[in-house]
Amino acid sequence: MTPKPNSAKKEPSSGKRPGSGTRLEKISDLSRKELKERARKFSGKFSVGDGDGFELKKYRTDPDIDLGPEDKPLMQQTLKTGVAALAELQDKLYAHDRWSLLLIFQAMDAAGKDGAIKHVMSGINPQGCQVTSFKAPNPEELDHDYLWRCQKQLPERGRIGIFNRSYYEEVLVVRVHENILHAQKLPENLVTKDIWKDRYKDIRNFEKYLYHNGTKVIKFFLNVSKEEQKKRFIERIDNPDKNWKFSSADAKERSFWKDYMKAYEEMIRETSTKESPWYVVPADNKSFARIVIVSAVIDALVGMKLSYPEVTDDKLAELQEIKKALLSEKH
C-alpha cells in the first residue's frame, strides 16, 4: 500500500499548486510493453491492496503532481493512449474467453463516476462490455438477499462488466441510514451489532469465489473533497443542461459527509484484498482520475496473461486452401 499525503488543506496564498512538483510524462511514444509497465507502476500508487490498517485521511483528493491548464492536452493524449491500449487488451480478453473483469465504481455524488466510465471505456468494443447502474432496490429485489440483483448482472467470460454503484451500497448508504436496514425484511434476530462485520465477510468471500471462478474484481473509490463537490453542485445548478443531474437529496446527503467517510474507510479496510483491491482515486481533477482508472484496468488485464487462441496446423492449412480458392475466382 502506498498512501499519499492528505490534500484537505487549501492551496497556499502564493498560488502554487499542490503537489510534489513532478509533471506528467509523455507516454504516447512508448512501446506497448513499456506502456503496460508504466500503467502497473502508476496505478500501484493508488492501490490499497490488503486493507489492513487503511486510513482514508492518508490519501489525497487532488493529484500528487503539479498540473495546470497547459497540461490539459497532455492529459487528453495520455488518456487516449491508455484507451487504445485498453481496447487491444479487451479484444484479447474477448477472444481468450477464460477471464472476465468486473469494475466497481463507488463515490459521493458528483465525484465523476459517470464521466469516468464514459471516457475510459470510450474506445472499447461495445460487444464486450456491459454497464449496470444500481439504484434503490425495488420490491422484487428486497425479497432476495442483497447480492442477488448484482449476481444477475455479472459479466460473462471474455467480457468487462461495470457496476455504477453496487452491493457496496449495503455497507454505505444502508449503514449511514440504518432506517433503510430495518425496511429490508430481514429476520429481526439477524439484525445484530455484528451485521456490518458479517456483510464485510460475505463480500470478501463472494469476491474470492468470483476470482476462483475466473472473474477479476477491481474497485474504485473516487475520492472527491467536500469543497470540490460543492463547486460541482453549484455548476450543475447554474448550467441548465445539467439541472437534471441534481436533486435536493444530493444536497441532503452532504450533511452526512463525516458518516460516509467513516463508512468508506471501514469498508475499504475490510474488503480490499490482493486479488480484489480497492483503488483510492484522487477525484478533484477529473482528467487525472480517468488516467488512474485506465491504468488500473490495463494492469488488471495484463495480469490475466491474455492471448489469442492458438490455431492448429490443420486449421492453418484449411485457411490457406480457402485463400487459394478466393484468389483463383474469376471476376
Rosetta blueprint (number, residue, H / E / L):
1 M L
2 T L
3 P L
4 K L
5 P L
6 N L
7 S L
8 A L
9 K L
10 K L
11 E L
12 P L
13 S L
14 S L
15 G L
16 K L
17 R L
18 P L
19 G L
20 S L
21 G L
22 T L
23 R L
24 L L
25 E L
26 K L
27 I L
28 S L
29 D L
30 L L
31 S L
32 R H
33 K H
34 E H
35 L H
36 K H
37 E H
38 R H
39 A H
40 R H
41 K H
42 F H
43 S H
44 G H
45 K L
46 F L
47 S E
48 V L
49 G L
50 D L
51 G L
52 D L
53 G L
54 F L
55 E L
56 L H
57 K H
58 K H
59 Y L
60 R L
61 T L
62 D L
63 P L
64 D L
65 I L
66 D L
67 L L
68 G L
69 P H
70 E H
71 D H
72 K H
73 P H
74 L H
75 M H
76 Q H
77 Q H
78 T H
79 L H
80 K H
81 T H
82 G H
83 V H
84 A H
85 A H
86 L H
87 A H
88 E H
89 L H
90 Q H
91 D H
92 K H
93 L H
94 Y H
95 A H
96 H H
97 D L
98 R L
99 W L
100 S E
101 L E
102 L E
103 L E
104 I E
105 F E
106 Q E
107 A E
108 M L
109 D L
110 A L
111 A L
112 G L
113 K H
114 D H
115 G H
116 A H
117 I H
118 K H
119 H H
120 V H
121 M L
122 S L
123 G L
124 I L
125 N L
126 P H
127 Q H
128 G H
129 C E
130 Q E
131 V E
132 T E
133 S E
134 F L
135 K L
136 A L
137 P L
138 N L
139 P H
140 E H
141 E H
142 L H
143 D L
144 H L
145 D L
146 Y L
147 L L
148 W H
149 R H
150 C H
151 Q H
152 K L
153 Q L
154 L L
155 P L
156 E L
157 R L
158 G L
159 R L
160 I E
161 G E
162 I E
163 F E
164 N E
165 R L
166 S L
167 Y H
168 Y H
169 E H
170 E H
171 V H
172 L L
173 V H
174 V H
175 R H
176 V H
177 H L
178 E H
179 N H
180 I H
181 L H
182 H L
183 A L
184 Q L
185 K L
186 L L
187 P L
188 E H
189 N H
190 L H
191 V L
192 T L
193 K L
194 D L
195 I H
196 W H
197 K H
198 D H
199 R H
200 Y H
201 K H
202 D H
203 I H
204 R H
205 N H
206 F H
207 E H
208 K H
209 Y H
210 L H
211 Y H
212 H H
213 N L
214 G L
215 T E
216 K E
217 V E
218 I E
219 K E
220 F E
221 F E
222 L E
223 N E
224 V L
225 S L
226 K H
227 E H
228 E H
229 Q H
230 K H
231 K H
232 R H
233 F H
234 I H
235 E H
236 R H
237 I H
238 D H
239 N L
240 P H
241 D H
242 K H
243 N H
244 W H
245 K H
246 F L
247 S L
248 S H
249 A H
250 D H
251 A H
252 K H
253 E H
254 R H
255 S H
256 F H
257 W H
258 K H
259 D H
260 Y H
261 M H
262 K H
263 A H
264 Y H
265 E H
266 E H
267 M H
268 I H
269 R H
270 E H
271 T H
272 S L
273 T L
274 K L
275 E L
276 S L
277 P L
278 W E
279 Y E
280 V E
281 V E
282 P E
283 A L
284 D L
285 N L
286 K H
287 S H
288 F H
289 A H
290 R H
291 I H
292 V H
293 I H
294 V H
295 S H
296 A H
297 V H
298 I H
299 D H
300 A H
301 L H
302 V H
303 G L
304 M L
305 K L
306 L L
307 S L
308 Y L
309 P L
310 E L
311 V L
312 T L
313 D H
314 D H
315 K H
316 L H
317 A H
318 E H
319 L H
320 Q H
321 E H
322 I H
323 K H
324 K H
325 A H
326 L H
327 L H
328 S L
329 E L
330 K L
331 H L
